[in-house]
Amino acid sequence: MKLLGGACVCVLLTAALVSAQSQSRDALPDWTGVWQMMGGTVFDRATAKSEGGVLTRGQREQPPYNAEWEAIYQRNLKLRDDSRLPDPINTCGTPAGFPRLMNLPDTYEFVVRPEQTWILTENGPNTLRIYTDGRAHPAPEDRWPTYTGDSVGHWEGDTLVFDTVSMRMSRYPESGDTVLDRTGLVLSDAAHVVTRLRKVNDELMEARMVIEDAKALTAPWNVTKTYRRLQKGTRVYDYACAENNRNPVDAATGRTLILGPDGKPLGDVK
Amino acid sequence: MRSIEPSGVRAVRYLIVGLLVTCGLLAGSPALVAHHAGTMFSEDQTKELTGTVKEFQFTNPHSWIQVLVETTPGAPPQEWSIEWGSPNQLSRQGIRPSTFKFGTKVTVRVRPMRDGSPAGSFVGAKFDDGKTVGRWD
């Protein structure tokens, strides 16, 4: 009986602790609706000095890379201009990863629950789970790099503040690790992102990210992405990337191909 | 979580949001072809093709319009592959699988592939009845 009583106290204490750490359902903001990122899928529009959109060539200013990583980015830009950047999402097999997940076309949904918030992207599709039940990141020896990493957060009023680590990043897009956009932005396995996500008003969501990377960056890199609400009733669909992928990456050359109606590559494939 | 504000302030706020949304839409148009970089297409050239629709692949990650283009009278037509956005994006702009019906005569403007292959990125189309789709100024 004493054992049972002790167990009950323990359960009650745990429940009280979790309740104190996570926001009650009534206090959570309303982020319902279907949203779409504003602007092209260049990760940081604020750094673009001329061209550099998904369809355009051109040079862009860099994030605050150190010399070593700036050279890596310049290499990737050249590969991009030659249609040889081995962008992992061209293979239709792996998630976009974080923080690229905040930088996708198609729709977004922000599902707020007391213990977790989910960011659902139609493109991919991808899911980012942000734990808000008071848990911490796993100890370094208990985690390994994953595409979306590990995100834990808390509420500051109507703003969700979350911390993401353990993302699958490296200097080599050839390895299938996350690149942040079509220009070939990459970060190291030391990348750490703090995101402040909030609804500015009924038509606009905002994600302010502060990206730190002791191996690749010389200073924190501030990126803001915004999302507009689509009209009420908007449906979200499958995004079956492998359904009709006529842009595979040639394994031998790294070139993104265009397949003709017979399934064979068009043009110069060397 | 709701605040009450004067209607004038609200109107200005909506105007700002409207401008932001418009800017976002304009800046966001390249995302229509976002599954891969578009560097294989010529960004400073537009080619106009006239032919008949062979097939409209309303599929992910991109839609494709297959058009049979007559190049030389009496010669077999050349098949062009024209890449467009995902059905998810296009459907929200009113495009449907029936927009390009089999056998329909159409004139299509594309950003052609740099290497001269019969493929391009969709810009706009005009049908015989004068109806247009995409950008057609």
Interface residues (C-beta under 8 A of the other chain):
Chain A: P29 D30 Q36 M37 M38 G39 G40 T41 R45 G53 V54 L55 T56 R57 R80 D81 D82 S83 L85 D87 I89 N90 C92 L104 P105 D106 T107 E122 N123 D158 R182 N201 E203 L204 T226 R228 L230 T234 V236 Y237 D238 Y239 A240 C241 E243 N244 N245 R246 N247 T256 I258 G260 P261 L266 G267 D268
Chain B: M1 R13 Y14 V17 L20 V21 C23 G24 L25 A27 G28 S29 P30 A31 L32 V33 A34 H35 H36 A37 G38 T39 M40 F41 E43 E55 Q57 T59 N60 P61 H62 W64 Q66 E79 S81 E83 S86 P87 N88 Q89 S91 R92 M113 D115 G116 S117 P118 A119 S121
